[in-house]
């Protein structure tokens, strides 16, 4: 079955759970009115500030149809925005989806994409509250996620101070390792346990860190440890040293992928030396990997401590989507 605009809008609306307003039970009390009018209506809690993030998911850049099932693409699309909310210590409230779709795309692909997005949204008790559709040469999904955080309590990239310790959640490099295998011509099954196909945004970890006041800066690891830590250093006007022996490497990955691979959607945060961090937060492993230092005159803001006890510059290489890796 090919796409039809009115049918597609109706399908999206039913998947979002939107019906007549007097019959409608919102998934999240922040959503007063979702799909059905020119604008959604959100209720902002007194004493809270609104968080808004947007991410593009483009065919051939962020996914390939021959590699990624539609359900995984929908999941990953929303996970990107939820991870940004997590990095601020926020609570997700609602999402908005704008889709650009090729005219020959099967309706079944779109349905599966929407189910993947909806299932993740339900697990975080948020609602698809609106969006738009258009024709496009390639599949393009623009996701907006709205959240909130107590006023003045959002965790920013600019809060790191010399002497702080650097921590990461989970393991790194696993998503990039899967892409590397794809480029070698391997066929990989998209299982729910694969963090590449179905990443879990660390919303609970971000919330816990904000509630306990232990972290003073945070960022999600979407572009790779070396790039995202460089962002923290730039915004906080500090430098950093990473201990290569401490970097938690995912199964199937190596140190280079753990340092520079993207789309891990883990959290990197800093905390004062006196802060007592548990080994696990909300069931997720937390690892101390380095130290924040005063801003240096080095060409690289980040140094990496090798096994030989010597430091060398760590360039912010990051992972370039769908660039063939050697």
Residue pairs with C-beta under 8 A, 6 or more apart in sequence:
1 106
1 107
1 108
2 103
2 104
2 105
2 106
2 107
3 101
3 103
3 105
3 107
3 110
4 107
5 133
7 107
8 107
8 110
8 133
9 133
11 107
11 110
11 111
11 114
12 35
12 97
12 114
12 128
12 131
12 133
13 35
13 36
15 114
15 115
15 118
15 128
16 34
16 35
16 118
16 127
16 128
16 129
17 24
17 27
17 34
17 127
18 24
18 34
18 35
18 36
21 33
21 36
24 34
26 32
26 34
26 127
27 121
27 122
27 125
27 126
27 127
28 93
28 94
28 125
28 126
28 127
29 43
30 42
30 43
30 44
30 45
30 93
30 94
30 148
31 40
31 41
31 42
31 43
31 93
31 94
31 127
31 129
32 41
32 42
32 43
33 40
33 41
34 40
34 94
34 127
34 128
34 129
34 130
35 128
35 129
35 130
39 130
40 94
40 96
40 129
40 130
42 50
42 93
42 94
42 129
42 146
44 50
44 148
45 148
47 150
47 151
48 148
48 149
48 150
48 151
49 148
49 149
49 150
49 151
49 152
49 154
50 146
50 147
50 148
51 85
51 88
51 90
51 146
51 147
51 148
51 149
51 154
52 144
52 145
52 146
52 147
53 81
53 84
53 85
53 144
53 145
53 147
54 81
54 142
54 143
54 144
54 145
55 77
55 80
55 81
55 84
55 142
55 143
56 62
56 140
56 141
56 142
57 63
57 73
57 76
57 77
57 80
57 140
57 141
57 142
57 143
58 138
58 139
58 140
58 141
59 65
59 138
59 139
59 140
60 138
60 322
61 321
61 322
62 76
62 321
63 72
63 73
63 76
64 322
65 109
65 139
67 182
67 188
68 76
68 190
68 197
69 112
69 190
69 197
70 108
70 109
70 110
70 111
70 112
70 113
70 116
71 112
71 113
71 115
71 116
71 119
71 190
72 116
72 190
72 197
72 198
73 113
73 116
73 139
73 141
74 112
74 113
74 114
74 115
74 116
74 117
74 118
74 120
74 141
75 116
75 117
75 119
75 120
75 197
75 198
75 199
76 116
76 197
76 198
76 199
76 263
77 97
77 113
77 116
77 117
77 141
77 143
78 95
78 117
78 120
78 121
78 143
78 145
79 120
79 198
79 199
79 200
79 201
79 265
80 143
80 222
80 265
81 92
81 95
81 143
81 144
81 145
82 92
82 120
82 124
82 145
82 201
82 203
83 199
83 201
83 202
83 220
83 222
83 265
84 145
84 220
85 91
85 92
85 145
85 147
85 201
85 203
85 206
86 201
86 202
86 203
86 205
86 206
86 207
86 220
86 267
87 155
87 206
87 218
87 219
87 220
87 267
88 147
88 149
88 154
88 155
88 156
88 206
88 218
89 149
89 153
89 154
89 155
89 206
89 207
89 209
89 210
89 211
89 215
89 218
90 147
90 148
90 149
90 154
90 206
90 207
90 210
91 147
91 148
91 149
91 203
91 207
92 124
92 126
92 145
92 146
92 147
92 203
93 126
93 146
93 147
93 148
94 126
94 127
94 128
94 129
94 145
94 146
95 117
95 121
95 126
95 127
95 128
95 129
95 143
95 144
95 145
95 146
96 128
96 129
96 130
96 131
96 143
96 144
96 145
96 146
97 117
97 128
97 131
97 141
97 142
97 143
97 144
98 131
98 132
98 133
98 134
98 141
98 142
98 144
99 110
99 131
99 132
99 133
99 134
99 139
99 140
99 141
99 142
100 133
100 134
100 135
100 136
100 138
100 139
100 140
100 141
101 110
101 133
101 134
101 135
101 136
101 139
102 135
102 136
102 137
102 138
102 139
103 135
105 139
113 141
117 128
118 128
121 127
121 128
124 201
124 203
126 145
149 210
150 210
153 210
154 210
155 206
155 209
155 210
155 215
155 216
155 217
155 218
155 269
156 217
156 218
156 235
157 217
157 218
157 219
157 231
157 232
157 235
157 236
158 217
158 235
158 236
159 216
159 217
159 236
159 270
160 216
160 217
160 232
160 233
160 236
160 238
160 270
160 292
161 216
161 236
161 238
161 270
161 272
161 292
162 238
162 292
162 293
162 294
163 272
163 273
163 291
163 292
164 216
164 217
164 270
164 271
164 272
164 273
164 291
164 292
165 270
165 271
165 272
165 273
165 275
165 288
165 290
165 291
165 292
166 229
166 240
166 242
166 268
166 269
166 270
166 288
166 289
166 290
166 291
166 292
167 268
167 269
167 270
167 271
167 277
167 286
167 287
167 288
167 289
168 221
168 225
168 247
168 248
168 266
168 267
168 268
168 269
168 286
168 287
168 289
169 202
169 205
169 266
169 267
169 281
169 284
169 285
169 286
169 287
170 195
170 202
170 248
170 250
170 264
170 266
170 284
170 285
171 248
171 249
171 250
171 251
171 253
171 258
171 264
171 266
171 285
172 221
172 225
172 247
172 248
172 249
172 250
172 253
172 257
172 258
172 259
172 261
172 264
172 266
173 249
173 250
173 253
173 254
173 255
173 256
173 257
173 258
173 259
173 261
173 264
174 195
174 196
174 250
174 251
174 252
174 253
174 261
174 264
175 195
175 196
175 199
175 261
175 262
175 263
175 264
175 265
176 224
176 253
176 257
176 260
176 261
176 262
176 263
176 264
176 319
176 325
177 196
177 250
177 252
177 253
177 254
177 257
177 261
178 188
178 194
178 196
178 197
178 252
179 196
179 319
179 322
179 325
180 257
180 325
181 188
181 252
182 188
183 324
183 325
188 194
190 197
190 198
191 197
191 198
192 198
195 250
195 264
195 265
196 263
199 263
199 264
199 265
200 265
201 220
201 265
202 220
202 265
202 266
202 267
202 282
202 284
204 281
204 282
204 284
205 267
205 281
205 282
205 284
205 286
206 218
206 267
208 281
208 282
209 215
209 218
209 267
209 269
209 281
214 271
214 275
214 277
215 269
215 270
215 271
216 270
216 271
216 272
217 232
217 235
217 236
217 269
217 270
218 267
218 268
218 269
218 270
219 228
219 229
219 231
219 232
219 267
219 268
219 269
220 228
220 265
220 266
220 267
220 268
221 228
221 262
221 264
221 265
221 266
221 267
221 268
222 228
222 262
222 263
222 264
222 265
223 262
223 318
223 319
224 259
224 260
224 261
224 262
224 264
224 316
224 317
224 318
224 319
225 242
225 247
225 258
225 259
225 260
225 268
226 259
226 260
226 302
226 314
226 315
226 316
226 317
226 318
227 260
227 262
227 316
227 317
227 318
228 268
229 240
229 242
229 268
229 302
229 316
230 301
230 302
230 316
232 238
232 240
232 268
232 270
233 239
233 240
233 292
233 295
233 301
233 302
234 301
236 292
237 295
238 292
238 293
238 294
238 295
238 301
239 292
239 293
239 294
239 295
239 296
239 298
239 301
239 302
239 303
240 290
240 291
240 292
240 293
240 301
240 302
240 303
241 290
241 291
241 293
241 302
241 303
241 304
241 305
241 311
242 259
242 289
242 290
242 302
242 303
242 304
242 305
242 314
243 289
243 290
243 304
243 305
244 255
244 304
244 305
244 306
244 307
245 305
245 307
246 287
246 288
246 289
246 290
247 255
247 258
247 259
247 287
247 289
248 258
248 285
248 287
248 289
249 255
249 257
249 258
250 258
250 264
253 261
259 304
259 314
259 317
260 317
260 318
260 319
261 319
262 318
262 319
262 321
263 319
270 292
271 277
277 286
277 288
278 286
279 285
279 286
280 286
290 305
295 301
298 313
299 313
300 313
300 314
300 315
300 316
302 313
302 314
302 316
303 311
303 312
303 313
303 314
304 311
304 312
304 313
304 314
305 311
306 312
